[in-house]
C-alpha cells in the first residue's frame, strides 16, 4: 500500500499527497477488502489520518512530514487518556487499546479528556504523539482481523504542544487551524462521518470477496446432501440477495459523500438530521454484511471450515469488525430515531 501510494489519497498536496475525493478513498478500501479485510481495515484507519492532519496547525504537519512525506500515523481515538494543561500544551497519560497498524506508524493520534474543575461537558481532544514517546504493548490475540496488529499504546507523562492537539468539538464543527493553508473543500467535511465509514466499509469489500469465492467454489462443489451447489435454489437466492445488498450499501455510501461534498463546496455545515442518518447507515453496514456472510458460509458445508479455504477467515474478519464501537448500529439507530420523535439527541454519538 505504501508503494502504491494509496495512503496519500487524502493527504494534502502541500505535503506530497494527492488530495483526492472521498469516493476514491472508499473505492480503494472496498477493493482491498475483497482481497483481505485486515488490509482494508488498516487503510480505512491509517489512511484517514492524513485528512485529519490537514485540520491541525501546520507545524504539526512539519513535525510529521518535514523530512519524509510517507510517514504514517496510527490512532486510538477513544478518550482513554487524561491530559493536564501545561505551559504551551498538555501533559498526557493513559493506555489506549486497539491502535490498528501501530507497528508500521511513527506517530499516533490518541484521545483524551482535558482535566478541568469547571462544570460542563468533557473537553475531549485528539493528541498527536511521536513513536519515541509511547510504548506499544502486544495484546492483539483475536479470531478475526488478525493482521491489523491493533495493539495497546501506553503513554507516561508526555508533553504534547498545543499545536499538535485538535478539539473534538472543532472537528464536529468542521473547523481547524490547518484550514487556513489547506483550503480545499475536502477538508471541510465532518471528520466523524469519514472515520466511521473507515471502520465499516471494509466489510463491504470482504463480503464481495466471500461472494466471489463462493461462486467459484460452488460452481464445482457437489454436496453429499443435495447435489451441486450451483443448482441449489437456496444458494442461488442467497447469492442474489448478497449481490443486491452490496450494491445498495455502496450506493448509499457514495451518495452520502456526494451530498456531504456538495455542502463542503457551498461552505455549509450538513444538517444534524442528515448526519444522524448517515451515522446509522454507516454503523448498520457490518451487521448486514455479517448476516449475509453467515448465510454464505453455511452454503460451503463442512468442507468450508478448512483453513485452506477463505470462508472462515472472511466471516471472522467481518464479525470482529462489527464489534467496533462505531459499528454498534443499535446506539446510532436509537439516537436517530429519538430525534424523529422530537427528543434530544445524544451528543457523544454525533462526533
Order of alpha helices (4+ residues) and beta strands (2+ residues): alpha-alpha-alpha-alpha-beta-beta-beta-beta-beta-beta-beta-alpha-alpha-alpha-beta-beta-alpha-alpha-alpha-alpha
